[in-house]
Amino acid sequence: MRRLLVVPAALAAALLYLLLDAQFGLRAWARLAEQVAAVRTENEALRGRIRDLDAAARALEGDPFAIEKALREDLHYARPGEMVVVIAPEE
């Protein structure tokens, strides 16, 4: 009778160990799930940035005003008589 209880008890102990193990258990799975969610969020933000950059690139392909605006903003150029005002972003 005792032999019949040894196998289920050993299986239960092994299962409990795997569930509570820091490297492979439930906590590890929870950490991985959080990391996956963070990476997905970052990925979506990067996809949005790519869409914005694609739109800006298309605007620059044939619009001389968009080209001039981009150059003036990036290089802080001004025409004679104009003043460039640069506002530093808040930290």
N, CA, C and O atoms as CSV, one atom per row, in Angstrom:
chain,resi,resn,atom,element,x,y,z
A,1,MET,N,N,0.815,-1.187,0.000
A,1,MET,CA,C,0.000,0.000,0.000
A,1,MET,C,C,0.867,1.263,0.000
A,1,MET,O,O,0.555,2.245,-0.673
A,2,ARG,N,N,1.957,1.220,0.764
A,2,ARG,CA,C,2.837,2.381,0.820
A,2,ARG,C,C,3.507,2.643,-0.521
A,2,ARG,O,O,3.745,3.794,-0.888
A,3,ARG,N,N,3.810,1.576,-1.251
A,3,ARG,CA,C,4.444,1.740,-2.560
A,3,ARG,C,C,3.524,2.502,-3.508
A,3,ARG,O,O,4.000,3.263,-4.351
A,4,LEU,N,N,2.253,2.313,-3.383
A,4,LEU,CA,C,1.304,3.007,-4.244
A,4,LEU,C,C,1.254,4.502,-3.942
A,4,LEU,O,O,0.941,5.295,-4.830
A,5,LEU,N,N,1.553,4.895,-2.725
A,5,LEU,CA,C,1.544,6.309,-2.343
A,5,LEU,C,C,2.859,7.008,-2.667
A,5,LEU,O,O,2.884,8.235,-2.772
A,6,VAL,N,N,3.927,6.280,-2.825
A,6,VAL,CA,C,5.241,6.879,-3.081
A,6,VAL,C,C,5.270,7.573,-4.443
A,6,VAL,O,O,5.771,8.692,-4.553
A,7,VAL,N,N,4.753,6.938,-5.453
A,7,VAL,CA,C,4.798,7.505,-6.807
A,7,VAL,C,C,3.985,8.799,-6.889
A,7,VAL,O,O,4.513,9.803,-7.367
A,8,PRO,N,N,2.727,8.824,-6.446
A,8,PRO,CA,C,1.984,10.088,-6.502
A,8,PRO,C,C,2.613,11.173,-5.637
A,8,PRO,O,O,2.614,12.343,-6.019
A,9,ALA,N,N,3.146,10.800,-4.482
A,9,ALA,CA,C,3.790,11.783,-3.618
A,9,ALA,C,C,5.035,12.353,-4.299
A,9,ALA,O,O,5.276,13.559,-4.233
A,10,ALA,N,N,5.825,11.503,-4.952
A,10,ALA,CA,C,7.014,11.986,-5.664
A,10,ALA,C,C,6.618,12.891,-6.824
A,10,ALA,O,O,7.258,13.917,-7.057
A,11,LEU,N,N,5.581,12.524,-7.545
A,11,LEU,CA,C,5.105,13.364,-8.651
A,11,LEU,C,C,4.586,14.706,-8.138
A,11,LEU,O,O,4.838,15.741,-8.754
A,12,ALA,N,N,3.876,14.698,-7.036
A,12,ALA,CA,C,3.361,15.931,-6.456
A,12,ALA,C,C,4.506,16.821,-5.991
A,12,ALA,O,O,4.477,18.036,-6.191
A,13,ALA,N,N,5.520,16.212,-5.368
A,13,ALA,CA,C,6.681,16.987,-4.922
A,13,ALA,C,C,7.419,17.589,-6.113
A,13,ALA,O,O,7.837,18.746,-6.063
A,14,ALA,N,N,7.578,16.820,-7.171
A,14,ALA,CA,C,8.261,17.329,-8.367
A,14,ALA,C,C,7.468,18.463,-9.004
A,14,ALA,O,O,8.048,19.465,-9.422
A,15,LEU,N,N,6.179,18.320,-9.080
A,15,LEU,CA,C,5.325,19.357,-9.640
A,15,LEU,C,C,5.376,20.624,-8.797
A,15,LEU,O,O,5.462,21.725,-9.340
A,16,LEU,N,N,5.325,20.480,-7.490
A,16,LEU,CA,C,5.413,21.618,-6.590
A,16,LEU,C,C,6.754,22.330,-6.741
A,16,LEU,O,O,6.809,23.560,-6.757
A,17,TYR,N,N,7.825,21.565,-6.850
A,17,TYR,CA,C,9.154,22.148,-7.047
A,17,TYR,C,C,9.201,22.951,-8.339
A,17,TYR,O,O,9.720,24.067,-8.358
A,18,LEU,N,N,8.663,22.391,-9.421
A,18,LEU,CA,C,8.679,23.090,-10.702
A,18,LEU,C,C,7.838,24.366,-10.666
A,18,LEU,O,O,8.203,25.371,-11.276
A,19,LEU,N,N,6.733,24.324,-9.965
A,19,LEU,CA,C,5.894,25.510,-9.874
A,19,LEU,C,C,6.560,26.622,-9.086
A,19,LEU,O,O,6.403,27.797,-9.419
A,20,LEU,N,N,7.295,26.270,-8.053
A,20,LEU,CA,C,7.902,27.275,-7.174
A,20,LEU,C,C,9.343,27.608,-7.532
A,20,LEU,O,O,9.910,28.537,-6.956
A,21,ASP,N,N,9.947,26.891,-8.451
A,21,ASP,CA,C,11.336,27.118,-8.830
A,21,ASP,C,C,11.489,28.521,-9.423
A,21,ASP,O,O,10.702,28.928,-10.277
A,22,ALA,N,N,12.502,29.254,-8.967
A,22,ALA,CA,C,12.704,30.635,-9.417
A,22,ALA,C,C,13.132,30.714,-10.883
A,22,ALA,O,O,12.837,31.698,-11.560
A,23,GLN,N,N,13.808,29.709,-11.365
A,23,GLN,CA,C,14.316,29.766,-12.736
A,23,GLN,C,C,13.299,29.282,-13.763
A,23,GLN,O,O,13.240,29.819,-14.869
A,24,PHE,N,N,12.501,28.284,-13.418
A,24,PHE,CA,C,11.572,27.703,-14.379
A,24,PHE,C,C,10.124,27.707,-13.910
A,24,PHE,O,O,9.245,27.261,-14.648
A,25,GLY,N,N,9.855,28.186,-12.733
A,25,GLY,CA,C,8.512,28.097,-12.157
A,25,GLY,C,C,7.587,29.213,-12.594
A,25,GLY,O,O,7.823,29.896,-13.591
A,26,LEU,N,N,6.532,29.378,-11.822
A,26,LEU,CA,C,5.505,30.364,-12.145
A,26,LEU,C,C,6.035,31.790,-12.115
A,26,LEU,O,O,5.630,32.616,-12.932
A,27,ARG,N,N,6.930,32.086,-11.191
A,27,ARG,CA,C,7.508,33.441,-11.133
A,27,ARG,C,C,8.297,33.751,-12.392
A,27,ARG,O,O,8.242,34.868,-12.907
A,28,ALA,N,N,9.031,32.764,-12.888
A,28,ALA,CA,C,9.785,32.969,-14.123
A,28,ALA,C,C,8.835,33.213,-15.296
A,28,ALA,O,O,9.086,34.077,-16.136
A,29,TRP,N,N,7.749,32.453,-15.347
A,29,TRP,CA,C,6.762,32.657,-16.414
A,29,TRP,C,C,6.123,34.030,-16.297
A,29,TRP,O,O,5.871,34.676,-17.314
A,30,ALA,N,N,5.858,34.483,-15.102
A,30,ALA,CA,C,5.266,35.809,-14.904
A,30,ALA,C,C,6.225,36.898,-15.356
A,30,ALA,O,O,5.817,37.859,-16.008
A,31,ARG,N,N,7.513,36.748,-15.008
A,31,ARG,CA,C,8.519,37.720,-15.457
A,31,ARG,C,C,8.598,37.755,-16.975
A,31,ARG,O,O,8.667,38.826,-17.576
A,32,LEU,N,N,8.588,36.585,-17.587
A,32,LEU,CA,C,8.636,36.522,-19.044
A,32,LEU,C,C,7.403,37.167,-19.675
A,32,LEU,O,O,7.511,37.845,-20.696
A,33,ALA,N,N,6.259,36.964,-19.083
A,33,ALA,CA,C,5.032,37.572,-19.607
A,33,ALA,C,C,5.113,39.099,-19.527
A,33,ALA,O,O,4.684,39.793,-20.449
A,34,GLU,N,N,5.658,39.618,-18.432
A,34,GLU,CA,C,5.845,41.070,-18.302
A,34,GLU,C,C,6.819,41.584,-19.345
A,34,GLU,O,O,6.590,42.633,-19.947
A,35,GLN,N,N,7.905,40.856,-19.565
A,35,GLN,CA,C,8.887,41.271,-20.560
A,35,GLN,C,C,8.293,41.254,-21.965
A,35,GLN,O,O,8.555,42.153,-22.764
A,36,VAL,N,N,7.506,40.245,-22.260
A,36,VAL,CA,C,6.857,40.161,-23.571
A,36,VAL,C,C,5.918,41.347,-23.763
A,36,VAL,O,O,5.891,41.944,-24.839
A,37,ALA,N,N,5.153,41.692,-22.739
A,37,ALA,CA,C,4.236,42.825,-22.835
A,37,ALA,C,C,5.007,44.126,-23.053
A,37,ALA,O,O,4.593,44.964,-23.854
A,38,ALA,N,N,6.123,44.299,-22.346
A,38,ALA,CA,C,6.927,45.511,-22.506
A,38,ALA,C,C,7.524,45.596,-23.905
A,38,ALA,O,O,7.543,46.668,-24.510
A,39,VAL,N,N,8.003,44.490,-24.413
A,39,VAL,CA,C,8.585,44.475,-25.752
A,39,VAL,C,C,7.513,44.743,-26.802
A,39,VAL,O,O,7.770,45.445,-27.780
A,40,ARG,N,N,6.327,44.199,-26.613
A,40,ARG,CA,C,5.237,44.473,-27.561
A,40,ARG,C,C,4.862,45.946,-27.557
A,40,ARG,O,O,4.615,46.525,-28.615
A,41,THR,N,N,4.816,46.556,-26.382
A,41,THR,CA,C,4.510,47.982,-26.285
A,41,THR,C,C,5.581,48.810,-26.983
A,41,THR,O,O,5.273,49.732,-27.739
A,42,GLU,N,N,6.838,48.474,-26.726
A,42,GLU,CA,C,7.941,49.187,-27.375
A,42,GLU,C,C,7.905,48.979,-28.885
A,42,GLU,O,O,8.162,49.911,-29.646
A,43,ASN,N,N,7.589,47.770,-29.319
A,43,ASN,CA,C,7.501,47.462,-30.739
A,43,ASN,C,C,6.428,48.309,-31.416
A,43,ASN,O,O,6.646,48.830,-32.509
A,44,GLU,N,N,5.279,48.446,-30.774
A,44,GLU,CA,C,4.203,49.255,-31.342
A,44,GLU,C,C,4.606,50.725,-31.419
A,44,GLU,O,O,4.288,51.408,-32.392
A,45,ALA,N,N,5.308,51.214,-30.392
A,45,ALA,CA,C,5.783,52.597,-30.426
A,45,ALA,C,C,6.771,52.796,-31.579
A,45,ALA,O,O,6.732,53.817,-32.267
A,46,LEU,N,N,7.649,51.823,-31.783
A,46,LEU,CA,C,8.608,51.919,-32.883
A,46,LEU,C,C,7.912,51.856,-34.235
A,46,LEU,O,O,8.326,52.535,-35.174
A,47,ARG,N,N,6.861,51.050,-34.347
A,47,ARG,CA,C,6.094,50.999,-35.599
A,47,ARG,C,C,5.454,52.364,-35.887
A,47,ARG,O,O,5.416,52.805,-37.035
A,48,GLY,N,N,4.956,53.022,-34.847
A,48,GLY,CA,C,4.404,54.367,-35.020
A,48,GLY,C,C,5.453,55.354,-35.465
A,48,GLY,O,O,5.195,56.202,-36.319
A,49,ARG,N,N,6.622,55.250,-34.895
A,49,ARG,CA,C,7.739,56.135,-35.287
A,49,ARG,C,C,8.115,55.891,-36.748
A,49,ARG,O,O,8.392,56.839,-37.483
A,50,ILE,N,N,8.128,54.638,-37.168
A,50,ILE,CA,C,8.435,54.307,-38.566
A,50,ILE,C,C,7.382,54.914,-39.486
A,50,ILE,O,O,7.718,55.466,-40.534
A,51,ARG,N,N,6.108,54.815,-39.102
A,51,ARG,CA,C,5.045,55.410,-39.921
A,51,ARG,C,C,5.246,56.917,-40.048
A,51,ARG,O,O,5.080,57.479,-41.131
A,52,ASP,N,N,5.606,57.577,-38.933
A,52,ASP,CA,C,5.850,59.019,-38.964
A,52,ASP,C,C,7.023,59.361,-39.875
A,52,ASP,O,O,6.956,60.309,-40.657
A,53,LEU,N,N,8.098,58.581,-39.770
A,53,LEU,CA,C,9.273,58.841,-40.607
A,53,LEU,C,C,8.984,58.583,-42.079
A,53,LEU,O,O,9.471,59.314,-42.942
A,54,ASP,N,N,8.194,57.549,-42.376
A,54,ASP,CA,C,7.805,57.290,-43.765
A,54,ASP,C,C,6.991,58.450,-44.333
A,54,ASP,O,O,7.197,58.859,-45.476
A,55,ALA,N,N,6.076,58.974,-43.539
A,55,ALA,CA,C,5.269,60.112,-43.988
A,55,ALA,C,C,6.152,61.330,-44.223
A,55,ALA,O,O,5.964,62.055,-45.200
A,56,ALA,N,N,7.110,61.557,-43.337
A,56,ALA,CA,C,8.020,62.691,-43.515
A,56,ALA,C,C,8.891,62.506,-44.756
A,56,ALA,O,O,9.154,63.464,-45.483
A,57,ALA,N,N,9.334,61.282,-44.995
A,57,ALA,CA,C,10.164,61.013,-46.177
A,57,ALA,C,C,9.363,61.233,-47.455
A,57,ALA,O,O,9.883,61.793,-48.420
A,58,ARG,N,N,8.104,60.799,-47.472
A,58,ARG,CA,C,7.262,61.018,-48.657
A,58,ARG,C,C,7.045,62.505,-48.897
A,58,ARG,O,O,7.021,62.954,-50.043
A,59,ALA,N,N,6.887,63.272,-47.821
A,59,ALA,CA,C,6.687,64.711,-47.955
A,59,ALA,C,C,7.922,65.391,-48.536
A,59,ALA,O,O,7.816,66.387,-49.252
A,60,LEU,N,N,9.088,64.846,-48.221
A,60,LEU,CA,C,10.339,65.456,-48.699
A,60,LEU,C,C,10.664,65.083,-50.143
A,60,LEU,O,O,11.537,65.703,-50.750
A,61,GLU,N,N,9.987,64.094,-50.704
A,61,GLU,CA,C,10.350,63.607,-52.037
A,61,GLU,C,C,10.125,64.618,-53.147
A,61,GLU,O,O,10.855,64.595,-54.138
A,62,GLY,N,N,9.167,65.484,-53.028
A,62,GLY,CA,C,8.931,66.385,-54.143
A,62,GLY,C,C,8.448,67.755,-53.739
A,62,GLY,O,O,8.167,68.588,-54.600
A,63,ASP,N,N,8.345,68.004,-52.464
A,63,ASP,CA,C,7.824,69.285,-51.993
A,63,ASP,C,C,8.987,70.184,-51.577
A,63,ASP,O,O,9.594,69.959,-50.530
A,64,PRO,N,N,9.305,71.205,-52.386
A,64,PRO,CA,C,10.444,72.063,-52.041
A,64,PRO,C,C,10.234,72.816,-50.715
A,64,PRO,O,O,11.201,73.106,-50.010
A,65,PHE,N,N,8.999,73.126,-50.382
A,65,PHE,CA,C,8.748,73.814,-49.110
A,65,PHE,C,C,9.028,72.893,-47.925
A,65,PHE,O,O,9.578,73.329,-46.913
A,66,ALA,N,N,8.648,71.613,-48.050
A,66,ALA,CA,C,8.929,70.650,-46.976
A,66,ALA,C,C,10.433,70.446,-46.835
A,66,ALA,O,O,10.941,70.328,-45.720
A,67,ILE,N,N,11.145,70.405,-47.957
A,67,ILE,CA,C,12.606,70.248,-47.910
A,67,ILE,C,C,13.234,71.445,-47.215
A,67,ILE,O,O,14.079,71.280,-46.335
A,68,GLU,N,N,12.826,72.657,-47.606
A,68,GLU,CA,C,13.380,73.858,-46.976
A,68,GLU,C,C,13.058,73.904,-45.486
A,68,GLU,O,O,13.912,74.256,-44.672
A,69,LYS,N,N,11.826,73.548,-45.132
A,69,LYS,CA,C,11.430,73.553,-43.718
A,69,LYS,C,C,12.283,72.578,-42.909
A,69,LYS,O,O,12.748,72.908,-41.818
A,70,ALA,N,N,12.488,71.366,-43.453
A,70,ALA,CA,C,13.295,70.370,-42.745
A,70,ALA,C,C,14.730,70.842,-42.575
A,70,ALA,O,O,15.311,70.700,-41.499
A,71,LEU,N,N,15.303,71.403,-43.631
A,71,LEU,CA,C,16.680,71.892,-43.532
A,71,LEU,C,C,16.796,73.029,-42.525
A,71,LEU,O,O,17.720,73.065,-41.712
A,72,ARG,N,N,15.865,73.937,-42.590
A,72,ARG,CA,C,15.931,75.085,-41.681
A,72,ARG,C,C,15.755,74.640,-40.227
A,72,ARG,O,O,16.423,75.159,-39.332
A,73,GLU,N,N,14.858,73.680,-39.994
A,73,GLU,CA,C,14.649,73.222,-38.612
A,73,GLU,C,C,15.836,72.428,-38.099
A,73,GLU,O,O,16.273,72.623,-36.965
A,74,ASP,N,N,16.364,71.527,-38.935
A,74,ASP,CA,C,17.469,70.675,-38.480
A,74,ASP,C,C,18.768,71.451,-38.314
A,74,ASP,O,O,19.522,71.213,-37.370
A,75,LEU,N,N,19.030,72.376,-39.225
A,75,LEU,CA,C,20.308,73.093,-39.201
A,75,LEU,C,C,20.206,74.463,-38.549
A,75,LEU,O,O,21.207,75.169,-38.422
A,76,HIS,N,N,18.999,74.842,-38.134
A,76,HIS,CA,C,18.764,76.148,-37.496
A,76,HIS,C,C,19.185,77.288,-38.414
A,76,HIS,O,O,19.797,78.261,-37.973
A,77,TYR,N,N,18.854,77.159,-39.678
A,77,TYR,CA,C,19.162,78.197,-40.651
A,77,TYR,C,C,18.064,79.251,-40.634
A,77,TYR,O,O,16.912,78.973,-40.302
A,78,ALA,N,N,18.448,80.445,-40.995
A,78,ALA,CA,C,17.493,81.543,-41.102
A,78,ALA,C,C,17.820,82.348,-42.352
A,78,ALA,O,O,18.972,82.441,-42.776
A,79,ARG,N,N,16.795,82.911,-42.916
A,79,ARG,CA,C,16.986,83.819,-44.040
A,79,ARG,C,C,17.446,85.159,-43.493
A,79,ARG,O,O,17.272,85.443,-42.308
A,80,PRO,N,N,18.032,85.981,-44.352
A,80,PRO,CA,C,18.437,87.321,-43.888
A,80,PRO,C,C,17.238,88.063,-43.292
A,80,PRO,O,O,16.172,88.137,-43.904
A,81,GLY,N,N,17.426,88.602,-42.106
A,81,GLY,CA,C,16.377,89.341,-41.428
A,81,GLY,C,C,15.533,88.478,-40.491
A,81,GLY,O,O,14.743,89.014,-39.714
A,82,GLU,N,N,15.685,87.160,-40.549
A,82,GLU,CA,C,14.942,86.270,-39.656
A,82,GLU,C,C,15.769,85.955,-38.420
A,82,GLU,O,O,16.994,86.079,-38.427
A,83,MET,N,N,15.088,85.551,-37.370
A,83,MET,CA,C,15.774,85.152,-36.129
A,83,MET,C,C,15.359,83.725,-35.796
A,83,MET,O,O,14.178,83.383,-35.848
A,84,VAL,N,N,16.335,82.900,-35.456
A,84,VAL,CA,C,16.059,81.518,-35.074
A,84,VAL,C,C,15.926,81.463,-33.563
A,84,VAL,O,O,16.807,81.913,-32.831
A,85,VAL,N,N,14.811,80.905,-33.106
A,85,VAL,CA,C,14.577,80.731,-31.680
A,85,VAL,C,C,14.506,79.222,-31.419
A,85,VAL,O,O,13.641,78.531,-31.958
A,86,VAL,N,N,15.422,78.722,-30.587
A,86,VAL,CA,C,15.443,77.308,-30.263
A,86,VAL,C,C,14.966,77.144,-28.824
A,86,VAL,O,O,15.524,77.727,-27.894
A,87,ILE,N,N,13.922,76.338,-28.666
A,87,ILE,CA,C,13.372,76.096,-27.325
A,87,ILE,C,C,13.845,74.716,-26.904
A,87,ILE,O,O,13.517,73.714,-27.539
A,88,ALA,N,N,14.620,74.672,-25.824
A,88,ALA,CA,C,15.152,73.411,-25.325
A,88,ALA,C,C,14.027,72.594,-24.690
A,88,ALA,O,O,13.187,73.142,-23.976
A,89,PRO,N,N,14.012,71.275,-24.952
A,89,PRO,CA,C,12.974,70.442,-24.324
A,89,PRO,C,C,13.176,70.355,-22.816
A,89,PRO,O,O,14.298,70.440,-22.316
A,90,GLU,N,N,12.075,70.186,-22.109
A,90,GLU,CA,C,12.157,70.046,-20.655
A,90,GLU,C,C,12.764,68.707,-20.303
A,90,GLU,O,O,12.538,67.720,-21.003
A,91,GLU,N,N,13.523,68.660,-19.242
A,91,GLU,CA,C,14.152,67.406,-18.818
A,91,GLU,C,C,13.370,66.776,-17.712
A,91,GLU,O,O,13.744,65.711,-17.221
